[in-house]
Amino acid sequence: MRTTLKKRTNLSEAKVVWAVTILVMGATAAFADDWPVYRGPKHNGFSAETNWKADWGPEGPKKLWTKSIGVGFSSITVADGRAYMTGNSGQKSGAKDTIFCVDANTGKEIWTRTYDCPLQPKYYEGGTLASPTVDGKVVYTISKMGDLFALDAVTGNVLWSKNVHKEYGFELPTWHFAGSPLPAGDLLVFNLGTAGAALNKNTGQLLWDNGKGPCGYATPVPCTIDGQECLAIFASDSVKGVNPTDGKILWQHPFGNSEKVNAADPIISGNSVFVSCGYNRGCAKITITGGKVTEDWDSKVIRNHINCSMLWNGFIYGFDESKLKCIDLKTGTQQWGEDSLGKGSLMMTTDGRMIIMSDKGELVIAHATPNEFKAVARAQILPKRKSWTTPTLSNGKIYARNAKGDVVCVDVSG
């Protein structure tokens, strides 16, 4: 379906701000300590914070605080001394989502915002999926049913709200909306519909979309590919490059599985894109030149079910279902595999250290090297329950949660 442009006001201005956003993403010191959005300020799972320690000893890192927030898989974001997280009450009737804002150092509640939302378990625990997004003085959240809120980041007061399913007609995919909000200038971009959608972040007005069909579950990734600023959107059956200012599809490549679950964000390397999904599908690397897509390789070597992989020095580190692997991005060749972590998750710091959560709540630190997997530190920081959510490092603290809603903050400051 051709892009439907709902409004062009301020789109030229948004394009300028988008260019600035891309430049800021490349600056080493930008937002080095805070983690205001899903996968961090550079949208790639990397933190520039490197003066943290992993020499905890047998007792593990010091726990600063713990909290119970309800069922969910959304990750924790941190900005201006506050941590934001969401969970579902999980009651069979009258279930509710709650957005929490707490002191990032102590866990003390600053404010909460609660609204009706079903738990919706379907072969998993259910609960919240998309992560809160902090953009200056505003925090944006979207529920699995499409409840979108713009809240004052300090007070929690509602600035505006929409339901993108009921009001704009975006179809719910099988496991409901999961991609997190992405701010870009005056735009708030989502993986909604056939190939993304953008709203005015100040009002919630729909600016453009590419159709209302079922979407993918990944978050849009801002990037520059083939000389063109774009959003890499992992739709339900393909990966697409979309112009952020008007929604025009610049390039696309079919990729997906029988369940139409594309949940792991694309990884960008120059003009190349790595994508991966589960249900026995695998992964692929494509290169875009002159608007044309070339498939470099396609393999089953890594099947990202939910969580994203990481790219470090030409190698991909990610979970092939329940096994952590390292592969060569250029060829797709496996370098090693590690079985002790289950269906875990990871982020990295720019000194090449992986911060990994096992699926049973164990925090594991290892250097990213294609030669072997060797943990340098391990500690059980959460109860031994399902833990699929990506950890967060911010200001010398690691935040983690499990599906039940147990949250922990541990001190790793240098």
WOFEN-V201130 format. One record per residue. N is the residue number from 1. PSI is psi in degrees with one decimal (NA if undefined). D_LAST is the distance of its C-alpha to the last C-alpha in Angstrom with 1 decimal. Layout:
n->N psi->PSI d_last->D_LAST
n->N psi->PSI d_last->D_LAST
//
This chain:
n->1 psi->135.9 d_last->52.4
n->2 psi->149.1 d_last->52.2
n->3 psi->134.9 d_last->49.6
n->4 psi->112.3 d_last->50.8
n->5 psi->112.6 d_last->49.7
n->6 psi->-32.3 d_last->49.7
n->7 psi->135.7 d_last->48.9
n->8 psi->-3.7 d_last->48.3
n->9 psi->130.8 d_last->47.6
n->10 psi->8.0 d_last->44.4
n->11 psi->-35.0 d_last->43.9
n->12 psi->-42.7 d_last->44.2
n->13 psi->-40.3 d_last->41.6
n->14 psi->-35.3 d_last->39.4
n->15 psi->-39.8 d_last->39.7
n->16 psi->-45.7 d_last->38.5
n->17 psi->-35.2 d_last->35.5
n->18 psi->-42.4 d_last->34.9
n->19 psi->-40.7 d_last->34.8
n->20 psi->-39.6 d_last->32.3
n->21 psi->-45.2 d_last->30.1
n->22 psi->-41.1 d_last->30.2
n->23 psi->-42.2 d_last->29.3
n->24 psi->-37.1 d_last->26.3
n->25 psi->-29.1 d_last->25.1
n->26 psi->-7.2 d_last->25.1
n->27 psi->128.6 d_last->23.1
n->28 psi->-38.6 d_last->19.6
n->29 psi->-3.4 d_last->18.1
n->30 psi->123.3 d_last->20.2
n->31 psi->39.1 d_last->18.6
n->32 psi->-29.1 d_last->15.2
n->33 psi->-34.3 d_last->13.4
n->34 psi->162.7 d_last->16.4
n->35 psi->72.6 d_last->18.2
n->36 psi->-12.7 d_last->21.7
n->37 psi->162.6 d_last->23.9
n->38 psi->130.6 d_last->24.3
n->39 psi->14.5 d_last->22.5
n->40 psi->173.6 d_last->20.5
n->41 psi->-21.7 d_last->21.7
n->42 psi->4.1 d_last->23.0
n->43 psi->26.9 d_last->24.8
n->44 psi->8.6 d_last->23.8
n->45 psi->5.1 d_last->20.9
n->46 psi->138.9 d_last->18.3
n->47 psi->137.9 d_last->15.2
n->48 psi->1.3 d_last->14.3
n->49 psi->112.0 d_last->10.7
n->50 psi->-7.3 d_last->9.1
n->51 psi->49.5 d_last->5.6
n->52 psi->160.5 d_last->4.6
n->53 psi->151.6 d_last->5.3
n->54 psi->10.9 d_last->8.9
n->55 psi->69.2 d_last->9.8
n->56 psi->-26.3 d_last->10.9
n->57 psi->-179.0 d_last->14.2
n->58 psi->-20.3 d_last->17.5
n->59 psi->-12.3 d_last->16.8
n->60 psi->176.3 d_last->14.4
n->61 psi->153.5 d_last->11.6
n->62 psi->130.0 d_last->12.5
n->63 psi->121.8 d_last->15.1
n->64 psi->-38.9 d_last->15.0
n->65 psi->158.9 d_last->18.4
n->66 psi->159.6 d_last->21.2
n->67 psi->151.6 d_last->24.2
n->68 psi->123.9 d_last->27.5
n->69 psi->-4.7 d_last->28.6
n->70 psi->170.3 d_last->31.5
n->71 psi->140.0 d_last->32.3
n->72 psi->174.6 d_last->31.0
n->73 psi->1.6 d_last->28.9
n->74 psi->147.5 d_last->27.5
n->75 psi->174.4 d_last->23.8
n->76 psi->132.8 d_last->21.6
n->77 psi->151.7 d_last->21.1
n->78 psi->131.5 d_last->18.9
n->79 psi->136.1 d_last->20.0
n->80 psi->40.5 d_last->20.1
n->81 psi->7.5 d_last->18.3
n->82 psi->143.7 d_last->20.6
n->83 psi->139.5 d_last->20.6
n->84 psi->138.1 d_last->23.9
n->85 psi->163.3 d_last->25.4
n->86 psi->153.2 d_last->28.9
n->87 psi->164.5 d_last->31.0
n->88 psi->139.9 d_last->34.6
n->89 psi->-25.9 d_last->36.5
n->90 psi->12.1 d_last->38.3
n->91 psi->147.0 d_last->41.6
n->92 psi->-32.7 d_last->44.7
n->93 psi->141.1 d_last->46.3
n->94 psi->29.6 d_last->44.8
n->95 psi->149.2 d_last->41.4
n->96 psi->145.5 d_last->39.0
n->97 psi->147.4 d_last->35.7
n->98 psi->131.6 d_last->33.3
n->99 psi->125.7 d_last->30.7
n->100 psi->135.9 d_last->27.9
n->101 psi->120.6 d_last->25.8
n->102 psi->160.9 d_last->23.3
n->103 psi->124.6 d_last->20.6
n->104 psi->-22.8 d_last->17.4
n->105 psi->-29.3 d_last->15.5
n->106 psi->-18.8 d_last->18.4
n->107 psi->0.5 d_last->20.7
n->108 psi->131.2 d_last->23.6
n->109 psi->133.5 d_last->26.4
n->110 psi->-45.5 d_last->27.2
n->111 psi->161.2 d_last->30.1
n->112 psi->155.3 d_last->31.7
n->113 psi->123.0 d_last->34.4
n->114 psi->142.5 d_last->36.7
n->115 psi->159.0 d_last->39.5
n->116 psi->132.0 d_last->41.8
n->117 psi->127.4 d_last->40.7
n->118 psi->151.8 d_last->41.9
n->119 psi->-41.8 d_last->39.6
n->120 psi->56.0 d_last->41.4
n->121 psi->133.1 d_last->40.4
n->122 psi->92.9 d_last->41.9
n->123 psi->14.9 d_last->41.0
n->124 psi->-179.9 d_last->37.5
n->125 psi->-23.4 d_last->36.3
n->126 psi->-160.1 d_last->36.7
n->127 psi->-165.9 d_last->34.9
n->128 psi->147.8 d_last->32.8
n->129 psi->-59.8 d_last->31.9
n->130 psi->147.7 d_last->30.9
n->131 psi->150.2 d_last->27.6
n->132 psi->146.8 d_last->27.5
n->133 psi->122.7 d_last->27.2
n->134 psi->125.6 d_last->26.1
n->135 psi->94.6 d_last->27.9
n->136 psi->-118.6 d_last->27.6
n->137 psi->8.3 d_last->29.3
n->138 psi->140.8 d_last->30.6
n->139 psi->131.9 d_last->29.4
n->140 psi->137.2 d_last->31.7
n->141 psi->151.3 d_last->32.3
n->142 psi->133.5 d_last->35.0
n->143 psi->168.5 d_last->36.3
n->144 psi->-20.8 d_last->37.8
n->145 psi->1.4 d_last->41.2
n->146 psi->7.9 d_last->40.6
n->147 psi->112.1 d_last->39.8
n->148 psi->125.9 d_last->38.0
n->149 psi->139.1 d_last->36.5
n->150 psi->113.9 d_last->35.3
n->151 psi->146.7 d_last->33.6
n->152 psi->123.8 d_last->32.4
n->153 psi->-25.8 d_last->28.6
n->154 psi->-41.9 d_last->28.6
n->155 psi->-21.6 d_last->31.7
n->156 psi->2.6 d_last->32.5
n->157 psi->141.2 d_last->36.0
n->158 psi->121.5 d_last->37.8
n->159 psi->-42.6 d_last->38.5
n->160 psi->162.9 d_last->40.5
n->161 psi->152.5 d_last->40.8
n->162 psi->160.5 d_last->42.7
n->163 psi->108.4 d_last->43.5
n->164 psi->-18.9 d_last->43.5
n->165 psi->-51.3 d_last->45.5
n->166 psi->-40.3 d_last->48.2
n->167 psi->-33.2 d_last->48.4
n->168 psi->-7.3 d_last->47.9
n->169 psi->16.7 d_last->49.1
n->170 psi->126.3 d_last->46.2
n->171 psi->139.3 d_last->46.9
n->172 psi->128.0 d_last->44.6
n->173 psi->175.8 d_last->43.6
n->174 psi->-45.3 d_last->43.9
n->175 psi->19.1 d_last->40.4
n->176 psi->175.7 d_last->40.3
n->177 psi->135.1 d_last->38.1
n->178 psi->-22.3 d_last->34.5
n->179 psi->140.7 d_last->33.3
n->180 psi->155.8 d_last->30.9
n->181 psi->141.6 d_last->32.1
n->182 psi->109.2 d_last->31.3
n->183 psi->140.8 d_last->31.8
n->184 psi->100.1 d_last->33.2
n->185 psi->-127.4 d_last->34.9
n->186 psi->2.3 d_last->37.5
n->187 psi->150.9 d_last->37.4
n->188 psi->110.9 d_last->35.9
n->189 psi->143.9 d_last->36.2
n->190 psi->155.6 d_last->36.6
n->191 psi->82.3 d_last->37.6
n->192 psi->146.6 d_last->40.8
n->193 psi->-162.0 d_last->44.3
n->194 psi->-36.9 d_last->45.4
n->195 psi->49.2 d_last->43.0
n->196 psi->163.3 d_last->40.8
n->197 psi->154.4 d_last->41.6
n->198 psi->136.9 d_last->40.4
n->199 psi->158.4 d_last->40.8
n->200 psi->120.5 d_last->40.7
n->201 psi->-14.9 d_last->37.4
n->202 psi->-19.1 d_last->39.0
n->203 psi->-21.4 d_last->42.0
n->204 psi->4.5 d_last->41.6
n->205 psi->134.9 d_last->44.7
n->206 psi->126.8 d_last->45.1
n->207 psi->-46.3 d_last->45.2
n->208 psi->157.5 d_last->45.7
n->209 psi->170.4 d_last->45.7
n->210 psi->35.0 d_last->47.0
n->211 psi->161.1 d_last->48.9
n->212 psi->8.0 d_last->48.2
n->213 psi->176.3 d_last->48.1
n->214 psi->138.8 d_last->45.3
n->215 psi->174.7 d_last->41.9
n->216 psi->-178.5 d_last->39.1
n->217 psi->-1.6 d_last->35.9
n->218 psi->165.9 d_last->33.3
n->219 psi->139.5 d_last->31.8
n->220 psi->143.9 d_last->33.2
n->221 psi->117.1 d_last->31.1
n->222 psi->139.1 d_last->31.8
n->223 psi->173.2 d_last->32.4
n->224 psi->117.7 d_last->34.8
n->225 psi->131.9 d_last->37.1
n->226 psi->35.7 d_last->40.2
n->227 psi->8.3 d_last->39.8
n->228 psi->126.6 d_last->40.0
n->229 psi->133.1 d_last->37.4
n->230 psi->171.2 d_last->37.5
n->231 psi->128.1 d_last->36.0
n->232 psi->111.7 d_last->35.7
n->233 psi->121.9 d_last->37.0
n->234 psi->92.1 d_last->37.3
n->235 psi->-175.0 d_last->40.5
n->236 psi->-26.3 d_last->42.3
n->237 psi->10.6 d_last->44.1
n->238 psi->165.3 d_last->42.7
n->239 psi->135.9 d_last->39.9
n->240 psi->146.4 d_last->41.0
n->241 psi->124.1 d_last->40.1
n->242 psi->134.6 d_last->41.1
n->243 psi->122.5 d_last->41.5
n->244 psi->-25.1 d_last->39.4
n->245 psi->-28.7 d_last->41.9
n->246 psi->-2.0 d_last->45.0
n->247 psi->2.8 d_last->44.0
n->248 psi->134.3 d_last->46.1
n->249 psi->120.7 d_last->45.4
n->250 psi->-35.5 d_last->44.7
n->251 psi->161.3 d_last->44.5
n->252 psi->156.5 d_last->44.2
n->253 psi->127.2 d_last->44.1
n->254 psi->131.6 d_last->45.3
n->255 psi->130.7 d_last->42.7
n->256 psi->-172.3 d_last->42.4
n->257 psi->178.1 d_last->43.5
n->258 psi->-26.6 d_last->46.3
n->259 psi->-2.5 d_last->44.3
n->260 psi->43.0 d_last->43.2
n->261 psi->90.6 d_last->39.5
n->262 psi->99.8 d_last->37.4
n->263 psi->-23.2 d_last->34.0
n->264 psi->131.8 d_last->31.3
n->265 psi->142.8 d_last->30.6
n->266 psi->150.4 d_last->32.1
n->267 psi->130.0 d_last->29.9
n->268 psi->134.2 d_last->30.9
n->269 psi->97.4 d_last->31.1
n->270 psi->-122.9 d_last->33.4
n->271 psi->11.6 d_last->36.7
n->272 psi->153.1 d_last->36.0
n->273 psi->131.3 d_last->35.0
n->274 psi->130.7 d_last->33.8
n->275 psi->152.3 d_last->34.9
n->276 psi->145.9 d_last->34.9
n->277 psi->165.5 d_last->36.4
n->278 psi->-150.5 d_last->37.3
n->279 psi->39.9 d_last->40.7
n->280 psi->20.7 d_last->41.3
n->281 psi->-60.8 d_last->41.3
n->282 psi->-140.1 d_last->38.5
n->283 psi->166.9 d_last->37.1
n->284 psi->157.0 d_last->38.3
n->285 psi->129.3 d_last->37.5
n->286 psi->157.6 d_last->39.7
n->287 psi->135.5 d_last->40.1
n->288 psi->123.2 d_last->41.7
n->289 psi->124.4 d_last->44.0
n->290 psi->31.6 d_last->46.6
n->291 psi->-2.1 d_last->46.1
n->292 psi->143.3 d_last->47.0
n->293 psi->130.2 d_last->44.9
n->294 psi->128.9 d_last->44.9
n->295 psi->116.6 d_last->43.6
n->296 psi->-40.5 d_last->41.8
n->297 psi->160.5 d_last->41.5
n->298 psi->129.9 d_last->41.6
n->299 psi->162.6 d_last->40.4
n->300 psi->12.3 d_last->39.6
n->301 psi->-36.5 d_last->36.6
n->302 psi->125.7 d_last->34.0
n->303 psi->91.5 d_last->35.1
n->304 psi->108.9 d_last->32.5
n->305 psi->-51.3 d_last->33.8
n->306 psi->-53.3 d_last->31.5
n->307 psi->153.9 d_last->28.0
n->308 psi->152.7 d_last->27.3
n->309 psi->176.7 d_last->26.5
n->310 psi->147.3 d_last->24.1
n->311 psi->124.6 d_last->25.2
n->312 psi->118.4 d_last->23.3
n->313 psi->43.7 d_last->25.2
n->314 psi->4.1 d_last->28.5
n->315 psi->143.8 d_last->27.8
n->316 psi->132.8 d_last->27.7
n->317 psi->120.4 d_last->25.6
n->318 psi->169.4 d_last->27.0
n->319 psi->117.6 d_last->28.7
n->320 psi->90.2 d_last->32.4
n->321 psi->-98.9 d_last->33.3
n->322 psi->28.3 d_last->31.6
n->323 psi->123.4 d_last->30.5
n->324 psi->130.9 d_last->27.5
n->325 psi->159.6 d_last->28.9
n->326 psi->128.9 d_last->28.2
n->327 psi->157.2 d_last->31.2
n->328 psi->120.7 d_last->32.2
n->329 psi->-34.8 d_last->32.6
n->330 psi->-37.9 d_last->35.5
n->331 psi->-18.4 d_last->37.6
n->332 psi->10.5 d_last->36.2
n->333 psi->132.3 d_last->36.2
n->334 psi->136.9 d_last->34.0
n->335 psi->-42.3 d_last->31.7
n->336 psi->167.2 d_last->30.5
n->337 psi->147.5 d_last->30.3
n->338 psi->124.7 d_last->28.2
n->339 psi->-7.0 d_last->30.0
n->340 psi->0.7 d_last->27.5
n->341 psi->-11.0 d_last->25.9
n->342 psi->-153.9 d_last->29.1
n->343 psi->76.0 d_last->29.3
n->344 psi->-161.7 d_last->25.6
n->345 psi->162.0 d_last->23.5
n->346 psi->156.7 d_last->20.7
n->347 psi->178.7 d_last->18.6
n->348 psi->162.7 d_last->16.6
n->349 psi->160.1 d_last->14.1
n->350 psi->6.6 d_last->15.7
n->351 psi->9.4 d_last->14.3
n->352 psi->17.3 d_last->16.6
n->353 psi->134.7 d_last->14.6
n->354 psi->133.0 d_last->16.6
n->355 psi->108.9 d_last->15.5
n->356 psi->139.4 d_last->18.7
n->357 psi->124.8 d_last->20.5
n->358 psi->166.3 d_last->23.5
n->359 psi->1.4 d_last->26.6
n->360 psi->22.7 d_last->26.3
n->361 psi->18.1 d_last->23.0
n->362 psi->129.6 d_last->20.8
n->363 psi->126.7 d_last->17.4
n->364 psi->133.1 d_last->17.3
n->365 psi->133.2 d_last->15.0
n->366 psi->148.9 d_last->17.1
n->367 psi->136.9 d_last->17.4
n->368 psi->107.9 d_last->20.3
n->369 psi->140.5 d_last->23.0
n->370 psi->-5.2 d_last->26.8
n->371 psi->-41.6 d_last->27.5
n->372 psi->163.4 d_last->26.3
n->373 psi->125.9 d_last->24.1
n->374 psi->110.5 d_last->21.7
n->375 psi->136.4 d_last->19.1
n->376 psi->-13.7 d_last->16.0
n->377 psi->143.8 d_last->15.0
n->378 psi->143.6 d_last->17.2
n->379 psi->136.4 d_last->17.4
n->380 psi->105.7 d_last->20.2
n->381 psi->-10.7 d_last->18.7
n->382 psi->158.3 d_last->22.1
n->383 psi->153.4 d_last->25.7
n->384 psi->66.4 d_last->27.4
n->385 psi->173.9 d_last->29.2
n->386 psi->125.1 d_last->29.5
n->387 psi->97.4 d_last->26.2
n->388 psi->-5.6 d_last->26.9
n->389 psi->137.1 d_last->24.7
n->390 psi->133.0 d_last->21.9
n->391 psi->165.1 d_last->18.4
n->392 psi->131.8 d_last->16.5
n->393 psi->127.1 d_last->12.9
n->394 psi->125.7 d_last->12.5
n->395 psi->45.4 d_last->10.1
n->396 psi->15.8 d_last->7.2
n->397 psi->142.4 d_last->10.1
n->398 psi->130.0 d_last->12.6
n->399 psi->137.1 d_last->16.2
n->400 psi->157.8 d_last->19.1
n->401 psi->164.4 d_last->22.8
n->402 psi->178.6 d_last->25.9
n->403 psi->-34.5 d_last->29.5
n->404 psi->-25.8 d_last->30.6
n->405 psi->12.4 d_last->28.1
n->406 psi->125.9 d_last->25.5
n->407 psi->140.7 d_last->22.2
n->408 psi->145.1 d_last->18.9
n->409 psi->122.3 d_last->15.5
n->410 psi->149.6 d_last->12.6
n->411 psi->119.8 d_last->9.1
n->412 psi->23.2 d_last->6.4
n->413 psi->145.7 d_last->3.8
n->414 psi->NA d_last->0.0
//
